[in-house]
């Protein structure tokens, strides 16, 4: 039986990706088998190959799509470098808090990518880092920011902002807006001239 009755490519394909995402985030890429993914979806293991050539491709597709969506969702707003940096910080937190499993996989499973896939993901990550670095350089030029190294500052800011996902729980003592405001204040003080 290759396909479950009522199964459709436009329904089952996303279910395969969602199941892989949940299982990779919960157990780690190396510990998850295609059989486990198939069982989670409710199809025979062989049916998965109608939707993906292999587990590596599933991991790569999840990471690539996450980064492409992140890049597409960020548009530099009009305004000063300070305004742009605030918008970047708030956007980064909002975007990532809504996708904790993808964030976990995007950082923790890089080691499991084959070299050619790793190169693609690294290039996408660099594009995102470069967007922040451009804001920081504009702030340096306007003397709004005092940074010894804009690249290092960009990496440090992204690491700090992404770290929210390691501890944040919906319904906790701080609302999302409060977290955005506190993190923005910390970033603003870290780059202040």
C-alpha positions in Angstrom: 0.0 0.0 0.0 1.8 3.1 -1.2 -0.8 5.7 -0.3 -3.3 5.8 2.5 -6.9 6.2 1.2 -7.8 9.9 1.2 -4.1 10.9 1.1 -3.2 13.7 -1.3 0.2 15.2 -2.2 -0.9 18.7 -1.1 -2.0 17.3 2.3 0.5 14.6 2.9 3.6 16.5 1.7 3.2 19.2 4.4 2.4 16.5 7.0 5.7 14.8 6.2 7.5 18.1 6.7 5.6 18.9 9.9 6.3 15.4 11.3 10.0 15.6 10.4 10.2 19.0 12.1 8.6 17.8 15.3 10.6 14.7 15.5 14.0 16.3 14.6 13.3 19.0 17.2 12.3 16.5 19.9 14.8 13.7 19.3 17.5 15.1 17.0 18.1 14.5 13.3 20.4 11.5 13.8 18.0 9.7 16.1 15.0 9.9 13.8 14.3 7.4 11.1 12.2 7.6 8.0 10.0 4.9 9.5 9.3 7.1 12.5 8.4 10.0 10.2 6.1 7.7 8.2 4.4 6.4 11.4 3.9 9.9 12.6 2.2 10.8 9.3 0.3 7.6 9.1 1.7 6.3 5.8 4.0 3.4 4.8 7.7 4.2 5.0 8.0 3.7 1.2 5.4 6.3 0.6 7.6 9.0 2.1 9.8 8.8 -1.0 7.0 10.2 -3.0 7.5 13.5 -1.1 11.2 13.6 -0.4 14.3 11.7 -1.7 15.8 11.2 1.8 16.0 12.4 5.4 18.9 14.8 4.5 16.7 16.6 2.0 14.0 16.9 4.6 16.4 18.6 7.0 17.9 20.8 4.3 14.5 21.9 3.0 13.3 22.8 6.5 16.4 24.9 7.1 16.4 26.5 3.7 12.7 27.4 3.8 13.1 28.8 7.3 15.9 31.1 6.2 14.3 32.1 2.9 11.1 33.0 4.8 13.0 35.0 7.3 14.9 36.9 4.6 11.6 37.6 2.7 9.8 38.7 5.9 12.4 41.4 6.7 12.3 44.7 4.9 14.4 47.5 6.1 12.1 50.3 7.2 12.6 54.0 6.5 14.2 56.0 9.2 17.4 56.4 11.1 19.8 53.5 11.8 18.5 53.5 15.4 14.9 53.1 14.1 16.0 50.3 11.7 17.9 48.5 14.4 14.9 48.6 16.8 12.7 47.3 14.0 15.2 44.5 13.2 15.4 43.5 16.9 11.6 43.4 17.3 11.1 41.6 14.0 13.7 39.0 14.9 12.2 38.2 18.2 8.6 38.0 16.8 9.6 35.9 13.9 11.6 33.4 16.0 9.2 33.1 18.9 6.5 31.8 16.5 8.9 29.1 15.2 10.8 27.5 18.2 11.2 24.1 16.6 12.6 25.6 13.3 15.0 27.8 15.3 16.2 24.8 17.3 16.8 22.8 14.2 18.4 25.7 12.3 21.1 26.1 15.0 21.5 22.6 16.5 21.4 20.5 13.3 23.8 22.3 11.1 26.4 19.7 11.9 24.2 17.1 10.2 24.1 18.8 6.8 26.1 17.4 4.0 28.8 19.9 2.8 26.9 21.2 -0.2 23.8 21.7 1.8 25.8 23.4 4.6 27.2 25.8 2.1 23.7 26.9 0.9 22.5 27.4 4.5 25.6 29.3 5.5 25.2 31.6 2.5 21.6 32.3 3.5 22.6 33.0 7.1 25.3 35.3 5.9 22.7 37.3 3.9 20.7 37.8 7.1 23.7 38.8 9.1 24.8 41.2 6.4 21.4 43.0 6.6 22.0 43.7 10.2 25.6 44.6 9.7 24.5 47.2 7.1 22.3 48.9 9.7 25.1 48.9 12.2 27.5 50.4 9.7 25.0 53.1 8.8 24.7 53.8 12.5 28.5 54.0 12.8 28.6 56.4 9.9 25.9 58.6 11.5 27.8 58.4 14.8 24.7 56.8 16.4 26.6 53.6 17.2 30.0 53.0 18.7 31.2 49.6 17.6 34.8 48.3 17.3 33.7 45.6 14.8 30.3 45.7 13.1 30.4 42.1 11.9 31.1 40.8 15.5 28.4 43.1 16.8 25.9 41.7 14.3 26.7 38.1 15.2 26.4 39.0 19.0 23.1 40.7 18.6 21.6 37.9 16.5 22.8 35.3 19.1 21.4 37.3 21.9 18.0 37.8 20.2 17.8 34.2 19.1 18.5 33.1 22.7 15.0 34.1 23.7 13.8 30.8 22.2 15.8 28.8 24.8 13.8 30.1 27.8 10.6 31.8 26.6 7.4 30.0 27.3 4.0 31.4 26.2 2.0 32.5 29.3 5.2 33.1 31.3 5.8 36.2 33.5 6.7 38.5 30.6 4.5 39.2 27.6 6.0 39.2 24.1 5.9 43.0 23.9 7.7 43.3 27.2 10.4 40.9 26.0 10.8 42.9 22.7 11.1 46.2 24.7 13.7 44.8 27.2 15.8 43.2 24.5 15.7 46.3 22.4 16.8 48.4 25.4 19.8 46.0 25.9 20.8 46.1 22.3 20.4 49.9 22.2 22.7 50.2 25.2 25.2 47.8 23.7 25.7 49.8 20.5 25.2 53.3 21.9 27.7 56.0 21.0 
